[in-house]
Amino acid sequence: MSKPIVTACIRLRIAAQQAKPSAAIGQALGPLGINMRDFCKEVNAATSQYVSGVPVQLTLTAYSDHSYHFDTKSPQTSWFLKRCAGVEKCSSEPGHVNVGEVTLKQIYEIAKVKQQDPNLKNIPLKSIVSQIINSTKSMGLTVVKKRVDGSV
């Protein structure tokens, strides 16, 4: 018997523990012949370590025999940074207009979470922190040691 052939690789962003058969998921999975109900149950089980509603990234590989495999990744760095800074939107003019601030401790914690992703496991934590600091600049956020109000 031959191995199944890969028919598609799809990236999805789904709220953790809240996957349900919907139009958005149906448009992605329907043409591939994947059972949405089973897929949603598996995604909800796989994302149980995240807080409900956190946007988790999935990479789905579909095969010719209607089977599939998916990998979960942590939320995007920008999502973490916006939550830490308490802002809804990034700056429309980064470098000129700052919309919020994040502390070094928060950046370190984000880096520890991001290092758990399979594609970042072998990257040193210092490099991930540096990348996150660069992301703050492009989002219009300021990095501070401690906040003025004393909170971390």
C-alpha positions as CSV (number, residue, x, y, z in Angstrom):
1,M,0.0,0.0,0.0
2,S,1.4,3.4,-0.9
3,K,1.7,6.4,1.3
4,P,-1.0,9.1,1.1
5,I,0.0,12.1,-0.9
6,V,0.0,15.6,0.6
7,T,-2.9,17.5,-1.0
8,A,-2.7,20.8,0.9
9,C,-0.9,22.7,3.7
10,I,-3.1,25.4,5.3
11,R,-2.4,27.9,8.1
12,L,-5.3,28.7,10.4
13,R,-5.8,31.0,13.4
14,I,-8.3,29.6,15.8
15,A,-9.4,30.6,19.3
16,A,-8.0,28.1,21.8
17,Q,-10.6,25.6,23.1
18,Q,-13.3,27.3,21.0
19,A,-13.0,25.6,17.6
20,K,-16.5,24.8,16.3
21,P,-17.8,23.9,12.8
22,S,-18.3,27.3,11.1
23,A,-18.1,28.9,7.7
24,A,-14.5,30.0,8.1
25,I,-13.3,26.5,9.0
26,G,-15.7,24.9,6.6
27,Q,-14.3,26.8,3.6
28,A,-10.8,25.6,4.5
29,L,-11.6,22.0,5.3
30,G,-14.6,21.3,3.1
31,P,-12.7,20.9,-0.2
32,L,-10.2,18.6,1.5
33,G,-12.9,16.2,2.7
34,I,-11.9,16.6,6.4
35,N,-14.6,15.9,9.0
36,M,-15.1,19.3,10.7
37,R,-16.6,17.9,13.9
38,D,-13.7,15.5,14.5
39,F,-11.2,18.3,13.6
40,C,-12.7,20.7,16.0
41,K,-12.7,18.2,18.8
42,E,-9.0,17.4,18.2
43,V,-8.1,21.1,18.0
44,N,-9.9,21.9,21.3
45,A,-8.1,19.0,23.0
46,A,-4.7,20.1,21.6
47,T,-5.2,23.8,22.7
48,S,-6.3,22.9,26.2
49,Q,-3.0,24.3,27.7
50,Y,-3.9,27.8,26.5
51,V,-6.4,30.1,28.1
52,S,-9.8,29.9,26.3
53,G,-10.1,32.4,23.4
54,V,-6.4,32.9,22.9
55,P,-5.7,33.0,19.1
56,V,-3.6,29.9,18.4
57,Q,-1.9,29.3,15.0
58,L,-2.3,26.0,13.3
59,T,-0.5,24.5,10.4
60,L,-2.7,21.8,8.8
61,T,-1.4,19.2,6.4
62,A,-4.1,17.3,4.5
63,Y,-3.5,14.0,2.7
64,S,-5.1,12.4,-0.3
65,D,-6.9,9.7,1.9
66,H,-8.7,12.5,3.8
67,S,-6.5,12.2,6.8
68,Y,-4.7,15.2,8.3
69,H,-2.0,16.3,10.7
70,F,-1.8,19.7,12.5
71,D,0.8,21.4,14.6
72,T,-0.1,24.2,17.0
73,K,2.0,27.3,17.7
74,S,1.7,29.9,20.3
75,P,-0.1,33.2,19.5
76,Q,1.7,35.8,17.4
77,T,4.2,38.0,19.2
78,S,2.2,41.2,18.3
79,W,-0.8,39.7,20.2
80,F,1.3,39.2,23.3
81,L,2.8,42.7,23.1
82,K,-0.6,44.4,22.6
83,R,-2.0,42.6,25.6
84,C,1.0,43.6,27.8
85,A,0.9,47.2,26.7
86,G,-2.9,47.3,27.0
87,V,-3.5,48.7,23.5
88,E,-6.0,47.7,20.8
89,K,-4.0,48.9,17.8
90,C,-0.4,49.5,17.0
91,S,1.0,52.9,16.0
92,S,0.3,54.2,12.5
93,E,3.6,56.0,12.7
94,P,6.1,53.8,14.6
95,G,9.2,55.6,15.6
96,H,7.3,58.9,15.8
97,V,4.1,58.1,17.8
98,N,4.3,55.7,20.7
99,V,1.1,54.1,21.8
100,G,2.2,52.2,24.9
101,E,5.0,50.6,26.8
102,V,6.2,47.1,27.8
103,T,8.7,46.1,30.4
104,L,11.8,43.9,29.9
105,K,10.3,41.4,32.3
106,Q,7.2,41.1,30.1
107,I,9.4,40.7,27.0
108,Y,11.4,37.9,28.7
109,E,8.2,36.1,29.7
110,I,6.9,36.3,26.1
111,A,10.2,34.9,24.8
112,K,10.0,32.0,27.2
113,V,6.5,31.1,25.8
114,K,7.7,31.6,22.2
115,Q,10.7,29.4,22.7
116,Q,8.3,26.4,23.3
117,D,7.3,26.6,19.6
118,P,8.8,23.7,17.6
119,N,10.5,26.1,15.1
120,L,12.2,28.2,17.9
121,K,13.3,25.4,20.3
122,N,16.9,25.7,19.2
123,I,17.1,29.5,19.1
124,P,18.8,31.0,22.2
125,L,16.5,33.0,24.5
126,K,18.6,36.1,24.1
127,S,18.0,36.1,20.3
128,I,14.3,35.7,20.8
129,V,14.2,38.6,23.3
130,S,16.2,40.7,20.7
131,Q,13.6,39.9,18.0
132,I,10.7,40.8,20.3
133,I,12.4,44.2,21.2
134,N,12.7,44.9,17.5
135,S,9.0,44.1,17.1
136,T,8.1,46.6,19.7
137,K,9.9,49.3,17.8
138,S,7.9,48.5,14.6
139,M,4.6,48.5,16.6
140,G,5.2,51.9,18.2
141,L,5.8,50.5,21.7
142,T,8.5,51.7,24.2
143,V,10.6,49.2,26.2
144,V,11.1,50.3,29.8
145,K,12.9,48.6,32.8
146,K,10.0,49.4,35.1
147,R,6.8,51.3,34.6
148,V,6.4,54.7,36.2
149,D,3.5,53.5,38.3
150,G,5.7,50.7,39.8
151,S,3.9,47.8,38.1
152,V,6.0,45.2,36.3
